[in-house]
């Protein structure tokens, strides 16, 4: 019997882990499989503990879907390392699936969210966590281009991490646009997301722009996660 295990980065935000659980449960329901969540750090259970839970439920195989957008350090190093550790410690047949990515599927999810949330005249700020990995940076740029084509809107990337004041990138965009909509590339709630939304009122006062924002994607990603499971099972 094969189970689904999602693997998030983890967060100190109190609403992060419940969001991952909701996403995981819905993805499992869509795929018709037992589903458990695991985390690289900050939250519990770890992948080792989630694999033990799956084994206790009668599973001998699990597909592990990393809830990661960019193919950067966590996807290249951390996820394979904890997967190998969990294999050794539990004896489970754990198979690593493709992560969420920055391709057309994610662009489509983001565009649907834009249609629901963003004012018609708003310039879009795609707000990812950020990465210094060249492949990850290129993936985010490709995602912004895909989203521009789908939505017909201008899209700027403002990473949550990096040098300078945390609101500097949004200030720069808001200085040049009357309306701005922040579109988080976040699976669930996070402290970095709170940091930018808490600055919105101040940036509006400083720039005169109208700034709105979407919530993290969470269960909007469920069909994509279920698809990753199906793809990995077929391969």
Order of alpha helices (4+ residues) and beta strands (2+ residues): beta-alpha-beta-alpha-beta-alpha-beta-alpha-beta-alpha-beta-alpha-beta-alpha-alpha-beta-alpha
